[in-house]
């Protein structure tokens, strides 16, 4: 079958392909594209996701600097209408701040005052939230030629008029019957909008698509993993490379669960070399043994792929984690620069992906220049610079049913929060995580369409109930701002946090680095030394990256506040869990003296265990079901961080009929809680209630102490 499929693709490549494939004509490069390129060179505005096309997140503004930052004061804020994940990097252009929020909503605000100019709600169906691996956040938008482009969580790409917020055009860019979502920011490339998608944990097959920015017509598509050989070629820009190279790195029935490889974050255009770089995600399922019979590198998982931006055709790739088996995405920030290495200038890209190694890669050809771990790792010892491959610890592949604790874990040494690079200091600034994870092969794995399919054993993954053991386990987690020298491949300085999941970064020509943390502190550090120069507490966690801009001679910093995302949903070790307030955009200005808004923290409702008795068998089965399906939103051990309801306190917990109406019938689907009648029986739902009831009784005892 494989040989026939490859031959079919090769034959197709000798003829013209249908519309939307790799030989689509190049777009007309007009004044709008030239204008966007020029706008990125104006340090007063922030018009692209990474500040400029090299995505360094380096502001050339100098008025806010290591001498004046003490005079930075709060100017204004604007409250959003949701407490879900706030991950957006705002854009600022000609005095207007454009910020996306959870559920893919968009606000246009007067950057001087915070006055709302318009608001766009794409009305993503609430039940679509169940398709997301990691909350319903949105990381940002793109600006071009009088339009603002946003990807919606349910898989649309929408162009809005920047003056009114009215829809100019909208296209569906995913199969909405499957598990695709969009959380990442689109990118503008030579008159086209390029967008990826997410959903690998639930069975998606990754790809990116380019659309004409004026009309929404598809120009090309590139798949990052091969499809079912029986289906033949995709009629896409990726057909040739899968026929000649990548398709031969996959084995077994990999296509049954999509394969993964979603491009859910980094898409970077290199204007200097006219190349487009994709950061490609993890496999589906995670477990390489179950995904591809434990064989093959599985291109282009966990890779950086360079494409021709006009046609989408493959140029080169570098795979950082061959045959990945740990959710080691390479979707993290891709940053472009020219570095002097061995006395010679090299055009490089830099990345600090989940696997814990910092990569410096020659972006002309994809050759690995250097790789060094920026956090403690145990899955590999180093990289062979001749082959570009990691020297792995064989035990890290968790075969034979043995449980293995791997560092970094699935949360990653660095997740989606953007890193920054200062050409002044020569340092990259990484929002690092200290987080491990236990992996164990699932001998009874079977694909469950539409649900998480990791290929891992999930039983007994809840946190320990013993307070001392719980506290000791918590101490194994942490965060660190890492100032990394990419030439010497070593840390220059660092700053520790008690918890992972701190914010993205901004660095400036004023010798500053800005970062927020999970406690609500926004800090300015000296970029060269790491000295803390300024701190302000916003009253809510900060995950998103700040930006800098200038208006009428005044200089500003802006950042979105709010909690959510993978760590917030899937960790029982969140510090000080509370009912989370709605997110906000905060804006600061030199000399401003406004009072910060008071953030009301709603107290938890008390534990609400039902009075009836449940059997041990019910509670045991309920625990199995919870650890299989429910922990990814409601927290391991039913311990919620407050972004979504804490089930131990639910009013429905004491009422079997109400519980069934939610769990089976989907009474709260508009809030993101779908009915699980497709996967669970009413008896299963009652067993889940038994388990959560047990957890509620334990919480009640703790509350009385």
N, C-alpha and C positions, 0 to 999 in steps of 0.2 A: 504493500500500500504506500509506504513512504517513498519508494523509488518512482512509482507512478505519479504521485503527487508532485514531487520535485520536477519531474519531466514536464508535467502539465504547466507548472509555473514558468519554467524556462521557455516553453513554447509561447506562452502568452506574452512574455517580455519581448518577443521579437515583433510584436504587432502593437499598434496604437491601443492605449487603454481607454476605458470609458471616462466620462467626466468625473472629476474629483480625484483622479489618480495622479501619478508622479510626473507625467509630461504635460500637465496643465501649463498654459502660457504664463510667463512671469507677470506680476502685476505692474501696472503703470506707476512709476515712482513720481509722485506729483509734489506740489508745493506743501501739501499737508504733511507728508512724510519728512520733507526737509525742515518744515517748521517744528515738528516734534523733536527731531534731532537737535535743532538749535535750542529748543526750550529746555532740554536736559542739561544744556551748558549754562543755563541761567541759575546761579545758586539760590536766588530768591524764591523760586518755586520748587515744588516737589511733584513732578508730573508723571513719574513711572514708579512701579512697585518698589524697586530697589534704589530709587533716587536718580540713577542714570542707567544706561544700558549695561554697564559692567557690573551692576548690582553690588557695589561696594558699600552702600548705605553710609557714605561719607559726605557730609555737608561741608562745602567750602566757605560757608559763612563764619565770620570770626568775632562778631560783636559779643556773642555769648561765649566766653572763654574761661580759662582757668583762673583769671584774675577777677572777672565780673560776674561769674555764675552765682555768687552769693546774693546778687540782686535780682535773681530770677524769681518772679512771683506768679501767683495764680491769677489768670485773667478771666476765664469763663469755662463752663462745662455745659454739656447737653445730654439729658438722660434719654436712653433708648427704651424700647418697649418690651425688652426681653432680658432675662437673666442668663440665657444660654451663652455659649462660648463666644467671647469677643476677641477675635484674632486679627482684625483688620489693620493694615498699614494705610493710613489716610493718604489721599492725594490733595495737593493744594495748587490752584492755578488761578491767577488774576483775582485774588481776594476771596475765593470760594474754596471751602474745605469739603471734599467728597469722602464719605466714610461708609463702608458696608458693615453690616452687623449680622448676628445670627439670623438664620432663616433667609439669608440673601437679600435682606432689605437694605435700602440705600438712602442716606441723608445727604442733602446739599445744604451747607451752613455758611453764613457769613463769617469769614475767618477772623474778622475784627471783633465781632460782638457775640457770635453764636446764634444769631437769629436764623430760624429754619426758613430756607428758601423753597425747598420742595422735598418730598418724601416719596419713595417708590417701594411698594410692597408687591413682589412677584406672586404672592399667595401660594407658596409652596404647601401642598397638602400635608397636614400634620403627620399622617401615617407614614409619610416618606421618611420621617426621622428614624424609623426602624431599619432603614437600609444603610445608615451611616455607621462606620466603625467607631467614630471618635467625636461624636456630637455634631451639631448642625451649624458650625461656624462658617465664616467666610473671610478669606484673608485679604481681599482687596479687589480693586477695579482697574481699568485701563482707560486712558484719555486719548482721543484722536479726532481731529477735524470736527470739533463741535459736538462730539458724542462721547458718552461714558459707557463702557462695556463691562458687564458683570455676568459671571456664571452663576446660575441658580442651583440650589441643592438638588432639585429634581431633574437636572440635566439639560437646562436650556442655556443658550447664550443670547443675551439681550443687549441691544444697543439703545441707549436713552439719549434724548436731547439734553445737553448739559444746562440749558437755560430753563427748561420746564420740567424735566424728568419724564416727559412723555416717551412712550415706546416708539422708536423709529423702525426697528425690525427685531424679530425674535426667531431663533431656529432651535429645534430640538437636536442636541448633539450626541445623545445616548439612546440606547434602547430602554425606554422607561418601564418595560416589563421585567427588566433585570435589575441587578443590585448596584447600578452605577449611581454615583453622586458627584457633585462638583463643590469643592470648598476652596480651590486655589484661584489666584488672580489670573485673568487673561493677559497675554502680552501682544503688543502691536509690533509687527515686523513688516516693513516695506508695504504698507497699505493693506495688510491682512491682520486678522485677529487669530491668535493661536491659543487653543484651550485644550487642557487634558481632562482627567477625571479620576475618581477614586472608587473604591469598592472591592479591593483584592481579597480582604478577609472573607467576604461573602460570595466570592466566585466570579469576579469580573475579569475580563481580558483587556489589558491596557492598550491605549492608543492616544494620539494627539491629532487634532484636526485644525486646518487653517481655513478661514472664511474671509471672503472679500469684506473689508471693513465698511464699505458703502452700501452693499446690498445683502450681505449675509449668505451669499452663494458659496458653496463649498469649493475650495481650490484643490486641496490634497489632504490625504490622511496617511498616517504612519502607525502601524501596529508595532507594539514592543515585544510581543510574544506570538508564536505561530498559532494558527487556529487548527481545527480538526482537519487532518489530511484528506479525509473523504469529501470535504467541501470544496477542495481545490483552491485556487488563488483568490485573494481578497479584492483584486483590481485596485490596489492601493500602492502607495509609494514604497512600501516595505516588501512587496512581493519578491523582488530580485534578491535582496539580501537574505531572505529566508530560504530561497531556492538554492543559493550558492553557499551559505554559511550557517546562519543562525538556526535554521530548521533542523540541522543535523546534531544539535546540542540538546535535544529533548527526546525523552523515551517514555514508554508506557502510554497510558491513556490520559496524558496531561491535560488535554482540552476539556475533560469532563467537568472540571471545576474552574474553567476559564484560564488558569495559568497565572493570573495576577499581572505584575509589571505595570501597574497604573502610574501615570505621570500626574501626581496630584498636587505638585507644588512647583519645583524649579523648572522654568523654561526661560532660557537666557539667549538673547541675540548678541552676537559678536559683530559689531559694525566694522571693526578693523579688518577682520578676516572674512566677513560676510558668511558666517556660519550660525546655525541655531543649535543650542545644546539642550538636551532633555535629561533630567534627573529621573531615573526609573526606579520603581518601588519593588516590594517584596513579592515572593511567589505565593501561589494559591493552590493547595494549602501551604502553610509555612514549611511543613515537614518534607524535605527533599526526597526522602525514601518513599513517601506516599504520593508525592507529586510526579516524580519522574523515575520511579524505580531506583532512586538513589544514584542515578547515573547522569552524567552530562553537566555542562556549565549552565545550561538553561538561559541562553541569551534571549532578551537583553535585560533579564532581571538584575537588579542591584548594579546598574551601570550608568555611565554617562555616554550618551549617544549624540554624535554630531551629524546634522542634516544640512542639505542644501535648502536655504529658506524659501527659494522660489518654487522648488519642485517637491520638497519633502524627501528627496532621495538620500540614502545613506552615504556618509563619508567615512566615518571611523567611530570606534567605540573604545571605552575602557571599562572593564568589569571589575569592580572593587571587591565583590564577594561572590566568587563563582559557586554555583550550586547552592545558593543561600538557603539557610534552614532556620533562621532565628528572627525573621521580620527585620532584617537589616536593609532598610531602604537606603537608596542613594538619591532621594528626592530633596535632601537638605540643600541649603543655599549654595549655589554655584557662583563664585566670584571671579571676575576677570582682572588681570593685572599684568604688568611687565616687571619681572624681578631680575636682579643681577645675581646670577648663579654661576659659580666658578669663574667670575670675572666677566661674564658675558650676559647681555640682556636676553631674557627668555620671555616669550609671550606664553603666559600660563593661565590655567584656571585652578582654583583652590576649592576644596570641599572638606568639610568635617562631618561625615555622615554618621548614621547610627552605630556603625560597627566599631567606633572608637579610634580610628586612625585618621590622621590629617593627610590629605593627598594634595600633592603639587604635580600637575599634569601639563605637559606641553600641548597647548591647544591647537597647534598647527597639525599635529598628527596623532594625538591621543596617547603618546608614550609617557609612562610613569617616570617622573623625575625623582620623587621621594615620597615616603610614607612612614609616619611615625605615630605611635599611639599618644593621644592627648589626654586620655584618662587611663585608669587601670583596665586591662583586658586579660581574659584568660582563654578566649576561643582561638587565638593565634598568637604567635610570638613576634612576628615581623613579616616584612614583605621581601620577596626576591626581586631585586630591581631589574634583573635580566629578563625574567619572565613576566614580571608585573603581578605575580600571584602571591597570595598569603601563605605563610608557613603555618598550617593549622595544628591545633591540638586535637588529635583524632577523637578523644573522648567527648569533645564539645558537640559532636553530632548525635548524641543521645540515642544510640541504637541498642537493640537487645532488651528493651524494656527498662533500662536503668535510668533513674531520674538524675539529671545533671543541672547544677546551678551554673549559669553562664553570665559573665560580665563583659560588656554591658548586656542588659536584658532587652526585651522587646520595646521598652520605652525608648531605648537608644541613649547613647552618650550625648547626642544632640538630636532634637526632634525638629518640629517645623519652625520654631522660633528663629527668626533670621539672625545670622551672624553678620558682622561688619568688618571692614578692612580700612585702615588708614594708610594712605601712601606717605604720610608725614612720618609716622612712627615705624612704618613697615610691619605693623602687627595686625593679625586677625583677632577679632574678639568673638569668642564662642560662648553661647549660653549652654554650658555643659550640665549634664545630669549624672548623678551617681545612683545607678539603679541596676539591680541584678534580677534574674528571672529563672525559675525552675522549668526545665523542659523534660518531657517524657513522652516517648513514642506511644501512640494509641493503637494497640493491637486490634481493636474492634472498630476502627474508623470506617465510617460510611458517609458519603456525601449527603448532606441535607440541604437541598436547594433553598436559597434565600436566607440561610442562617450562617453564623460563623463556622467555617470549616478549616480549622488550623492544623488538624492532624496530630493534636497533642492530647494527652490524657488530662482531663480537667478535674477529676475527682480529688478531693482533699487539697484544694488550692485556696481554701478560705484561710484568713489569718488566725493565729492562735488566740484562744479566749483568755488564757492566763495573762494577767496584766503585765507581769515582769517579762514574759517571753514576747508579748506584743511590743513592749517598749524597746526591748533589745533588737527586735527585727526592724522596728522603725529607725533605729540608729544607723542601720545599714544604708539608708537612703539619704540623699542630699543633692545640692546643686553647687555649681561653681562658675563664676565668670572667669574665663580663661583667656588671658592675653597671650597669643601664640605667635612665635617668630617662625614664619614659614620657610625661611632660608636655612636657619640653623635647626629647625624642627625641634623646638623646645619652648617651654613656657617661660615668658618674661615676667609675668606677675599674675596673681589670681586673687579672687575674693570668694569666700565660702558662704553658702546659704544652707539653712537647715533642711530645706525641702527642694526636690526637683521642680521643674515646670515654671521657672522664672522667665522673664520677658525677653523678647528680641532686643536687638541692639541698634544704636545710632552712634557714630563717631563723627567728630567735627574737626575742622581746621583750627578751632580754638583750643586744641589739645584736651578734648573732652570725650568721654564715653558715657552715654546714658543707658540705664537699664532699670526696669522695675522688677519687683519680686512678688511672691505669693502672699506676703504680709501687707502689701499695699504701698511699700516704699518705692518712690522713684528717686534714683540717685544719679549724681554726676560724679564720675571718676576722672582723675588726671589720666589722660590716655597713655602717657609715657611711664608713669610710676604706679598707677592704681590707687593713689590717695583719694579718699572720699572727700569731695569738696562741697557737696550740697545734697540735702535729702528733704523730701516732702512726702508725707503719708497721705494717700488719697482715700483711705477707708475701704478699699476693695482691692483684691489681687489684680496684678497687671501681667498679662501674657504677651500682648502685642508689642510691636516695635515702634519707638518714637520716630518722629520726623522733625526737621527744622525748616523754617521758611521766614521770609522777610516781607513786610508790607509797610509802605509809607515811611521807611526808615526804621521801623520797629522790628525787633527780632523775636521769633516765637519758637516754642517747642510744643508739639502736640502728641498725645498718646491715648489710645483706647484703654479703658479699664473694665475689668470683668473677668469671670472665671469660667472654666469648662474645659472641654477637650478630653483627650485620652486619659491622662493621669487623673484628672478630676473625677472621671466616671468610673475608672477601673481600679483605683487604689483605695484600700481601706485605711491608709496611713496619712490621709490629708490632715494637716494640722488645723485644729479649731474648726471643725465642720459646723456650718450654720446654714440657715435658709439664705441663699445668695440674693443680693439686691440686683436690680437691673443694671446693665452696663452703662457706661458713659464715655463720651469723648472729653478729655481734659486738655485745655490750652493754657500755656504759660508764656509770659512776656517779661522782658527785662523792665523792672520798675513797677510792674503790676502789683496791686495790693488788695485784690478782692478776697473775700473769705471763702474758703472751700465749702462746698455744699455739705450739709449734714446727711450722712448715710445711715438710714434706719436699718438696723439689723433685727429682723423678726425672730423672736425666740422659737426654738423647736417646740412642736407639740410633744407631750410626754409619750412614752412608750404605750402601746395600745394592744396588749396581748388579749386574745379571746379567752373566755372562761372555760370553754369545752376542752375535753381531753383528746389527744391524738395518740395513735399507736407509735411505737418505735419504728415500725416498718414504714409508716407514712412519713415520719420525719426523715428517715434515712433516704427514702426515695425522693422526697422533696428536696433534700440537700443536693442529691445527684442532679436533679433537673435544674436547680438554681445555679449550680456550678457549671452546668453546660450552657445555659441560655441567658440567665438573668443578670449575672454579675457584671457584664460589660456595660450596663447602664446604671444599675442600682447598687453596684459596689460589692466586692467580695465579702461574704459573710453578712450581706444585706446592710452594710455600713455605707451610707451615702454621704458624700461631701456637701450635699445641699443644692447641687445644680439640678438634680431631679429628685422626686420625692423619696424620702426614707420610708421604706415599706414597713418597718417595725413600728412606725407611728401612724400608719394609714387608718383612716376611719373605716375603710372597707375590710380591714383584717378581721374584725369581729362579726362580720356578716357574710356567710358563705355565698349567698345569692349575689350580693354586691361584688364580692371578690370574683366570682365566675363571670359576671357581666363585664368586668374589666379585662381579666386574663384571657378568657375564651371568646367573648362576644365583641370585644373592642369598643366598649362604651367610652373610652377616653382616647380614641384614635386621633382625634383632632389635636390632641396635646402631644402626640408622638408615640403613644402607647397603643400599638396595634393589638387586635385580638389574635391569640395564638391557637385558635381552634384547628388550624391546619397542621399544627405540630404537637398539640397536647390534647388529651381527653379531659372531660370534667373531673374525673378522678385524679388525674395528674395535677390539675389546678388546686384541688383540695389538699393534695400532698404538699404542694408548694406552700399553701397557707399554713400547713402544719409546721413546716420548717421555719417559715418567717415568724410564726407564733412563738416557737422556741427561742428564736433570736430576740424577739420582743420581750420575753420574760427575763432573759439575761440582761437586756438593757434596763429593764425596770429595776432590777436588783442593783445595778450600777448607779442608777439615778437616786436611789434611796440612801446610798452611802454618803 
